[in-house]
């Protein structure tokens, strides 16, 4: 049984890598096709050539990093690398809670150290070359250190509670662990902008002026109670622009990147805001959270059933069932189901984006949203011609062409 599971794990890893490489190939071949008339005014010939160069440079770099990661992962599974790490940890620590935590800690640290040269090259070579990077080496290093601290405190703390529950009651582990993860997810949904974002970025209330006046007028017209409008210093890392809505109920807030304010007109920013308000009006954040609850419950139910299986640990080179080896094997075996769920989530997310666009359009902001989306795409050198199959698997938003076509139809 263990040998069969080992083969299944390797097959899943290879098929997943093959699928991703095939989708990347399709995306590259599609990107060079002639643009539809609706998109031809976004780039002039010189900038379009730059966009194609940026896209292909990132595609080649993505191929390199994913291939390197795949080889390392395959070697670790094929030659019992994870079992070796397990034996190393258990040589020094034999504790039902701390052994798994140290095991996952070692895997995380080694993986992150390996990824640092790739992240550095991406930031300070590729992004720098195309004029996007604003981060300094100090910011890069501090981000890493803060990320480690957050992983230790939040990730390590949550993992401790989950394993502790398993040691108390393996029978009801799946239900109690699901309840803890759900409560934590709800907490983060509500307080992410207040707790996590300030660790990395400065958020300041939007000051008085034309933009705030227009935003407040729109909020009043649509019955949207908006007290929290913040500007985030995204320019400390990149010239790329963004805006997002976070939180639930009284904790909701709109966050605008300072780079967005530099690149767009007041009406275009209000149009982007109208899109974000559309998400709130349609209760998309709440719906996503409610949908995640039963899927996460099924995940923990399946996980709880296999945690005592010796065969899963043996498939990775271990001898008897252990929380960490079984969890690692389960994460691979579950990945095909996770892929299906991700596809469904992306399909729903794209539908939500259309609904949010339609909300902005219904309040007369279709032209401004369209021009704003064009600017966001142009300033980030976005790919205008992604392959439909790549979109189906990976895009949480419709393509720019799809959104513009829909906006024109709605208008």
N, C-alpha and C positions, 0 to 999 in steps of 0.2 A: 504493500500500500504506500509506504514512504517513497519508494522508487517511482511509482506512478505519479504521485503528487509532485515529486521533483521534476519529472518530465513535463508535467502540465505547467508548472511554474515557468520553466525555461521557454516552453512554447508560447505562453502568454507574453513573456518579456519580448521575444523575437517578433511576434505578430504585432504587438503594440508599436515597437520601433519601426517595423516595416510599414505599418499604416501611416504613421506620422511622416516618414520620409516620402511616401507616395503622395500624401496630401501636400507636402511642401513642394514637391516637384510640379504637381498640377498648378499650384499657386504661382510658381515662378513662370511657367509657360503661359499662363493666362494674363499675367501682368503686362506682357508686351503687346497685347492686342490693341487695335485701334479704339480710341475712346469714343463713346456715344456723344452725340451733339450736346446733350445736357451737361456734360462734364468738361467740355473743351475749353471753357473760359477760366478754369481754375488755375491752370499752370500755363505760363508762356513756354515756348520751346526750350529755352535754356533751363528754366526751373524744372520742367518735366524730365529733362535729361538727368538733372540732379536727383529728382525723386526716384527715378529708375535705378540710379547708382546706389542711393541710400537703401532702397528695398533689396537689391541684389547683394549688397555688402552685408546687410543684416541676415539675409537668407543663408549666405555662405557661412557666416559666423555661427548662426543657429545650427546649421548642419554639423559644424565642427564640435560645438559644445555638447549637442545631444548625442553625437556618436561617441565622444569621449566618456560621457556619463553612462551611456549604454554599455560600453566595454567594461568599465569599472564595475558596474552593477552585475553584469553577466559573470565576470571573473569571481566576484564575491559569492554569488550563488553557486556557481559551478564547482568551485574549489573549496567550499566550506569556510569561506572567510568570516561569515557571521557567526558560525559555530566557534571559530577560533577566538573571536572577540568575546563571545559568551564565556568560554573557558578561562580567558584571561581575567575577566571581571570576577568570575566565581572563585578564582584562585585567591583573590584578596577580600571579596565581599560576598557573603552568603546570607542575604536578607531578602524576604519575599517582596519588599517594596523598593529598597534602595538598589538591589541588583538590576532590575529592569530600568530604573531611572538612569543609573550610571551607564548601562549598555546603550540606551538611546542617546544619552549625552555624548558618548564617544562617537557614535555614528554621525550625529549632527555636527559636532565640531570638526571631525575629519572631512566630512562632505563640504562644509562651509570653507574650510581652509583650501581645499582643492579648487573650489569655485572662485576664490578671491582673484587670482590672475585673470580669469575670464571676465569677471565683473569690472575689474580695473580697466582692462582693454576696451570693453564696451563703453565705459563712461569716458575715459580720458583719451581714447584714440578714435573710436567710431563716432560717438556723439560729439566729441570735440571737433572732429574733421568737418562735420556737417553743420556746425554752428549751434548745437543744442545745449551742450553741457555748460553749466554755470557752477557746478560743484567744485570745491577745492579738495585737495588730498585730506585736509583736516576734517572737512565735512564728511567725506567718504569714510574715514576711519572712525569718527564719532558715531556715524550712523551704524556702523558695524558693532561698535561697543554697546550702543543703546539697544540694538537688536538682540545681542547676546543677553543683556540684562533682562529684557522683556521676555525672552524665551525661557530663561531660568525661573523668573518669578511667576509668569502666567502659565507657560507651557509646562514647566517642572511642577508647579503647584497643582495644576489641573491633572497632570499625569499621576501625581502622588495620590490625589483623592480617588481617581478611578481605580488604581491598583489596590488601594486600601479597601475600597468597597468589595473588590473581588476576593480579597483575603478574608473579609468578614462573611460574605454570603455568595458563593459561586452560583447558587441556584437563582437568586434574584439580581445578580450582578447586572444583567442586560437592562433591566427596568430602572434600577437606581442610577446606573451610570448614564443612561439616556436622560433621566431627569436632571442630573447635574450638568450635563453638556447643554441641554436645552435652556436651563436657567442661566448658564454662563453666556450662551449665544444671545439670549434676550438682553442681558445686562450690557453686553458689548454693542448690540444694535442701538441701544439707547444712549450709551455713554462713551462710545468710541471717540467722538470728536472732542469730548471734554477731557478724556484721560489719556488716550494713546497719541492722538495727533500733536498735542503740545510738546511731547517728548522730541519730536522731529521738526516741527514747524511752528512758527508764531502765527497766531490767529488774532486779528484785531477787528472790532466792530466796524462796519462800513460807516464812514463819516457822513455828515450832512452834505447835501449837494444835489445836483440834478439827478444822478443815478439813484440815490436813495429815495428821492421824491417820487421818481417814476416807478420804482419797485413798490413803494408803499401804496401808490395809487392803484397799481395792478392788483396788489394783495387785497386791498379794500374792495375793488370791483368784483373779485372772484370769491370773496368771503373767506380768504385765507389768513388766519391769524398768525402773523409773522413778526416775532420779536427779535429773533436771532439771525442777523445777516452778518456774515464774517468774511473777511478777506485773508487769505492764507499766502504766505511768502514762498510760493512755488518757485519764484525766480532764483532762489538760492541754490537750486539744483539744475533747473532746466528752463529753456525758453518756451517749452510746450505749455499750452493752456488747457484749463479744465474747469469744471464746476460740478458740484454734487450736492445731493440732499441726504441728510442722515437723521437718525433718531426716530422716535415714535412719540405721539401725543405732545405733551408740554416740552419734551426734550428735543423736538425737531429743530433743525437749523439748516440754512442754506449757506454753502461755503463757495466763494468765488476765488479763483486763483488771481493773483495780481497780474500775471501775464495775460489773463483773459481780458482784464480791464485795459491793458495797453494796446490790445490788438483789435478790439471790437467797439462799435458805437454803443451809445446808451440803449437805443432801441434793440440792437442785436443782443445785448446782455439781458435785457428784460425778456426777450424772446426765449433765450436759453433758460432763464429763471422760470418762465411760463411752462416750459417743458418739464422742469423739475417739480413745479407745483402740480403738474398733471399727474406725475407719479404718485404724489401724496393724495390727490383727489380720488384717484382710482385705487388707493390703498395697496399699491404694489409691494411696498416693504412688508406690510403685514401679511399679505397673501404669500409672499416668498417664505416668510418665517413659518407660517402655518403649514405650508407644503413640506418644508424641511423636517417638521416634527415626525410624521409617520415614516418618512424615508430613513431618518436617523434611527428611529425605533427598530425598523427592520434590520438595519445595519448592526446594531448592538445585539439584537436577538440572534442573528447568525454568528456574530463574533462570540457571544456567550456559549453557544453550542459547541464551538470547536476549541475553546481554550484549554480543555483537558485532554486533547488528542495528542498522544505520543507521536503519531505518524507525521503530523505537521512539523513538529520540532525535528524529527529524524530526517525529514525531507531537506532541511537546511544543514544537516550534519550533526544535530544534537542527539541526545539519547532519550530524554524524557520531556514531557510537556513543560513548557515554561511560558510565562506571560509574554515576554518580549519576542522569543523566537516564533511562537504561535501567532502573535500579532503581526509580525513581519511577513510570514507566509500568507496569512489571511489577507493582508493588504494587496498582495499580488493576485491571489485567487479571486478577490472581490472586484478587481479593476475592470473586467469586462462589464459587470453590472453597473459599476460607477460610470463607465463610458456611456452606457445607455441612459442613465439618469442625467448625466451632464448634457447629452444631446437634447433630452426633454426640457431641461432647465433653460438651455439656450433658445429653443423654439419658443418657450413661454416668454423669456426675456425680450426677444425680438418683437413679439406681439405687444408687450408692455411699452416698448419704445415707440411703436406706431401709435398707441393710445395716448402717450404723453405728447407726441408731436401733434396729434389731432386736437388735443386740448389747447395747445398754443395756437394752432390754426383757427380754432373756433372763436378765439378772442382777437382775431385779426393780425396775428403775428407770423403767419406763414412766410411772407417774403423776407422778413427780418431773420427768422429762424433759418431759412434756406441760405441766405447770405452769410449768416454766422457759422453755419456748418461748413460752408465752403472755405471760409477763412481758417477755421480750426483745422481742416484737412490740409490746406495749403501750407500753413505755418508749421505743421508737424510732418510734412512730406508724406502724407498718408497714401497708401496704395488704393487707387481708384478702381482697379480691376481684379479683385480677389476671385478665385475660382469658386463657383457655387458649392462644390462639395466641401471645400475648405471652410466656407462660410457656414455650411450646415453643421459641421463638427465643432467649430471653434468660436464663431462670432456670437457674442451676447447682444450685439446691436445689428440692425439691418445695415447693408452697405449704404454709402452716401447716395448712390444712384437710386436705390430702392426708396430711401427716405425722401429724396427730392421728387421722385415720380409720384409718391403717395401724397406729398404736400401739395403738389400741383393739382392732383385729382381732387383733393379735399377742398382746395381753394377755388 
